[in-house]
């Protein structure tokens, strides 16, 4: 059965290899050793790409390029979102100029969130956490879809001529007015850093979850057809989704499924202690047959965020599969590491919150 990709719904992807085959996404494997200073690439968490060859060429040659990403201000900033923050930070160190869009219009159209609430969430949860994660203000452009520059809105309106209704339906399935407007606005978000007044034609990289690939495919098609502007089709890298703490999907609407970066560390630790593991049905069976770390939420937290040392991660993995590591002890170590990380991160967040408000309040029109 073909995987479905829907950028507006919580997506659960079971087979990333099948996703590569079905949608023409290229595997990221060849870059695992070339960019092994980034754990998300080194460990295969960033699993696929479109046109990353161009970005890699600019990284190795020192040429300028752009990283563009958007945030949907519809809930708390959690560890699933942290992957994008890590990607922004990494590629910023590799010479990328950063463009960050707060999709307040999209959150209003698709989630029914009032603009004032969306803007507050974008600043207090997302922009604050981005800065606390180490993303630099240098070469950073931040904007709200509802409050930006005139050339951006002109581009968005003119792009409406490029895709046909049938093309949009083929990409997104069932359409609505809100979906059409949101998809064209996203295309303008991604393409506008190439406008003459903002730097001109150059490669743009979009880091995202695989569920956002419909937007990437539409924007690449538009860029190839656009005649009023001269655009390079955007590149993209795709990361895998983290499991929710209860074993299902991680969803912003279910606080039990995630750890927010600004929630109380003790509360977060309790969530870890009750999280789903890859343990066996009994202690004896665990010791005899070993655990299943590839099905374990706790191991995944170490893989994605908490254990950056590969040798330490390998030790945890092998002790688990050999039955030498028990789930209770593993949870306790993970919970302690998470508490330490959250306390450090929240101290940083407290120092940059005013800066986030200052960035967001700048008039751009």
C-alpha positions in Angstrom: 0.0 0.0 0.0 1.4 3.4 -0.9 2.3 5.7 2.0 0.2 8.8 2.2 1.8 12.2 2.9 -0.4 14.9 4.4 1.2 18.1 5.6 -1.8 19.1 7.7 -2.4 15.9 9.7 -0.4 13.9 12.2 1.5 11.4 10.1 2.7 7.9 11.0 5.2 6.5 8.5 6.0 2.9 8.9 8.5 2.3 6.1 10.9 5.0 5.0 12.5 2.8 2.3 9.0 2.5 0.7 8.6 6.2 0.9 11.8 6.7 -1.0 10.7 4.3 -3.7 7.1 5.7 -4.0 7.9 9.4 -4.0 11.4 9.6 -5.7 13.1 10.9 -2.6 16.9 10.1 -2.7 18.6 8.3 0.2 20.9 10.3 2.3 23.3 7.5 2.9 26.2 8.8 0.8 26.5 11.9 3.0 26.6 10.0 6.3 30.4 9.8 6.3 30.9 13.2 4.5 28.9 15.1 7.1 29.6 12.8 10.1 30.0 15.8 12.4 26.2 16.0 12.6 24.6 13.1 14.5 21.2 13.4 12.7 22.9 12.7 9.4 25.6 10.3 10.8 22.9 8.1 12.4 20.5 8.1 9.4 17.8 10.1 11.2 17.9 12.4 8.2 17.2 9.7 5.8 16.4 11.3 2.4 16.7 14.4 0.3 15.9 16.2 -2.9 18.7 18.0 -4.7 21.0 18.0 -1.7 24.0 17.6 -4.1 23.8 21.3 -4.9 23.8 22.3 -1.2 26.7 19.9 -0.4 28.6 21.5 -3.3 28.1 25.0 -1.8 29.1 23.7 1.6 32.4 22.2 0.4 33.2 25.2 -1.8 32.2 27.9 0.7 29.6 29.4 -1.6 26.5 31.1 -0.2 23.2 29.3 0.2 20.0 29.6 2.2 18.2 27.4 4.7 14.5 28.2 4.9 12.2 26.7 7.4 8.7 27.4 8.8 7.1 26.8 12.1 3.5 26.1 12.8 2.6 28.0 16.0 -0.1 25.6 17.1 1.2 24.1 20.3 4.2 23.6 22.6 7.7 23.2 21.2 8.7 19.6 22.0 11.6 17.2 21.3 10.1 16.4 17.9 10.5 20.0 16.9 14.0 20.1 18.3 15.3 18.2 15.3 14.6 21.2 13.0 16.3 23.5 15.5 19.4 21.2 15.5 19.3 21.2 11.6 19.1 25.0 11.5 22.0 25.3 13.9 24.2 22.8 12.0 23.7 24.3 8.6 24.1 27.8 9.9 27.6 26.7 11.0 28.1 25.4 7.4 27.5 28.8 5.9 23.7 29.0 5.4 21.8 32.2 5.7 18.7 31.4 7.7 15.1 32.3 6.9 12.5 31.4 9.5 8.8 31.8 8.9 6.1 31.8 11.5 3.1 30.4 9.7 0.4 32.3 11.6 -1.9 32.6 8.6 -1.7 28.8 7.9 -2.4 28.0 11.6 -5.4 30.3 11.4 -6.7 28.7 8.2 -5.9 25.1 8.9 -6.2 24.9 12.8 -8.5 27.8 13.6 -6.0 29.5 15.9 -6.4 33.3 16.3 -3.6 35.3 14.9 -2.7 37.0 18.2 -2.5 33.6 19.9 -0.4 32.1 17.0 2.0 35.1 17.2 2.4 34.7 21.0 3.1 30.9 20.6 5.6 31.6 17.8 7.6 33.9 20.1 7.3 32.2 23.5 7.7 28.6 22.4 9.4 28.5 19.0 11.7 31.5 18.5 12.8 31.5 22.2 13.6 27.8 22.0 15.4 28.3 18.7 17.7 30.9 20.2 18.2 28.9 23.4 19.2 25.9 21.2 22.2 28.0 19.9 20.8 29.4 16.6 22.6 32.7 16.0 20.9 36.0 15.2 23.6 36.6 12.6 22.3 36.0 9.1 18.8 35.2 10.5 15.6 36.6 8.9 12.4 36.0 10.9 8.9 36.9 9.8 5.2 36.3 10.2 3.1 35.3 7.2 0.7 38.0 8.3 3.3 40.8 8.5 6.1 40.9 5.9 7.4 42.7 2.9 5.4 43.7 -0.3 7.5 41.7 -2.8 6.7 38.5 -0.8 2.9 39.1 -1.1 3.2 40.0 -4.8 5.1 36.7 -5.4 2.5 34.7 -3.5 -0.3 36.1 -5.6 1.5 35.7 -8.9 2.3 32.1 -8.2 -1.4 31.3 -8.3 -1.0 31.1 -12.1 1.4 28.3 -12.1 -0.2 25.1 -10.7 -3.5 23.8 -12.1 -6.4 22.7 -9.9 -5.8 19.1 -11.0 -2.1 19.3 -10.1 -3.0 20.5 -6.6 -5.6 17.8 -6.2 -3.0 15.2 -7.3 -0.5 16.4 -4.7 -2.9 17.1 -1.8 -5.9 15.0 -2.4 -9.2 16.5 -1.2 -8.9 20.3 -1.6 -10.4 23.3 0.2 -9.9 27.0 -0.2 -7.7 27.1 2.9 -5.4 24.3 1.6 -5.0 26.1 -1.7 -4.1 29.4 0.0 -1.8 27.7 2.4 0.1 25.8 -0.3 0.7 28.9 -2.4 1.8 30.8 0.7 4.3 28.0 1.6 5.7 28.2 -2.0 6.2 31.9 -1.5 7.9 31.3 1.8 10.3 28.9 0.2 11.1 30.8 -3.0 11.1 34.4 -1.9 14.7 34.4 -0.5 15.8 34.3 -4.1 14.0 37.6 -4.9 16.5 40.2 -6.3 16.2 42.4 -3.2 16.9 39.5 -0.8 20.0 37.9 -2.4 18.8 36.7 -5.8 19.0 33.3 -7.4 20.8 30.7 -5.2 20.2 27.3 -3.7 17.6 27.0 -0.9 17.5 24.1 1.5 14.3 23.2 3.4 14.8 20.7 6.4 11.5 19.0 7.3 9.7 15.9 8.1 8.7 13.6 5.3 5.0 14.7 5.6 6.0 18.1 4.2 7.2 16.6 0.9 3.9 17.6 -0.9 4.8 21.3 -0.4 8.4 20.6 -1.6 7.2 18.9 -4.8 4.7 21.6 -5.6 7.3 24.4 -5.0 9.9 22.7 -7.1 7.4 22.3 -10.0 6.4 26.0 -9.7 10.1 27.1 -9.7 10.8 25.2 -12.9 7.8 26.8 -14.6 8.0 30.3 -13.3 8.7 32.9 -16.0 8.3 36.2 -14.2 11.1 35.2 -11.7 14.3 33.2 -12.0 14.4 30.6 -9.3 16.5 27.6 -8.5 14.2 24.7 -7.4 14.5 24.3 -3.6 16.4 21.3 -2.1 15.2 19.4 0.9 16.3 17.0 3.6 13.8 14.8 5.4 14.1 13.5 8.9 12.3 10.5 10.5 9.6 11.1 13.1 10.1 10.4 16.7 7.6 8.0 18.4 5.3 9.4 21.0 6.2 8.5 24.6 3.1 6.2 24.8 4.3 4.3 21.7 2.0 5.9 19.1 2.3 9.1 17.2 3.8 12.2 18.8 1.1 14.8 18.7 1.0 18.4 19.9 -2.6 17.8 21.0 -1.6 15.0 23.4 0.7 16.2 26.2 1.3 12.6 27.3 3.0 11.9 24.0 5.8 14.4 24.1 8.2 16.3 26.3 8.1 20.1 25.8 11.4 21.9 26.2 9.9 24.5 28.6 8.0 22.1 30.8 9.0 21.3 34.4 12.0 18.9 34.3 10.5 16.8 37.1 7.2 16.4 35.1 9.2 15.4 32.0 11.1 12.8 34.0 7.9 11.3 35.3 6.8 11.0 31.6 10.0 9.1 30.8 9.5 6.7 33.7 6.1 5.7 32.3 7.1 5.7 28.7 6.7 2.6 26.4 9.9 0.6 26.1 11.1 -2.4 24.0 11.3 -4.6 27.1 10.1 -8.2 27.2 7.1 -9.5 29.1 9.1 -10.6 32.1 12.5 -10.0 33.8 13.6 -13.5 33.1 12.7 -13.3 29.4 14.5 -9.9 29.2 17.7 -11.4 30.5 17.4 -14.5 28.3 16.3 -12.9 25.0 17.3 -9.3 25.4 15.3 -6.2 24.8 14.2 -4.6 21.5 15.8 -1.1 21.4 14.5 -0.4 17.9 11.0 -0.5 19.3 11.8 1.5 22.5 10.9 5.1 23.0 13.5 5.6 25.7 16.3 4.4 23.4 15.0 6.6 20.6 15.3 9.6 22.9 19.0 8.7 23.4 19.4 8.2 19.6 17.9 11.5 18.6 18.9 13.8 21.4 20.4 12.7 24.7 23.4 10.5 23.8 25.7 12.2 21.3 28.6 9.9 21.9 28.3 7.0 19.4 30.3 4.6 21.6 28.1 5.2 24.6 25.0 4.8 22.4 26.4 1.5 21.0 27.0 0.3 24.6 23.4 1.0 25.5 22.1 -0.7 22.4 24.2 -3.9 22.8 23.6 -4.2 26.6 19.9 -4.0 25.8 19.8 -6.7 23.1 22.1 -8.9 25.2 19.8 -8.7 28.2 22.4 -7.0 30.4 20.4 -3.7 30.6 17.0 -3.6 32.2 14.2 -1.1 31.4 13.9 0.4 34.8 17.6 1.3 35.0 17.5 2.6 31.4 14.5 4.8 32.1 16.2 6.3 35.2 19.4 7.1 33.3 17.3 8.7 30.4 15.2 10.7 32.9 18.2 12.0 34.7 19.9 13.0 31.4 16.7 14.7 30.2 16.3 16.7 33.5 19.8 17.9 33.2 19.4 18.9 29.6 16.0 20.7 30.3 17.4 22.7 33.2 20.4 23.9 31.1 18.2 24.7 28.2 15.6 26.6 30.3 18.3 28.7 31.8 19.3 29.7 28.3 15.7 30.3 27.3 15.2 32.7 30.2 18.2 34.8 29.0 17.0 35.0 25.3 13.2 35.5 25.8 13.5 39.2 25.6 15.6 38.9 22.5 13.0 36.7 20.8 10.3 39.4 21.6 12.6 42.1 20.1 13.2 40.1 16.9 9.5 39.4 16.5 8.4 43.0 17.1 10.6 44.5 14.3 8.5 46.1 11.5 9.2 44.6 8.1 6.7 46.2 5.8 
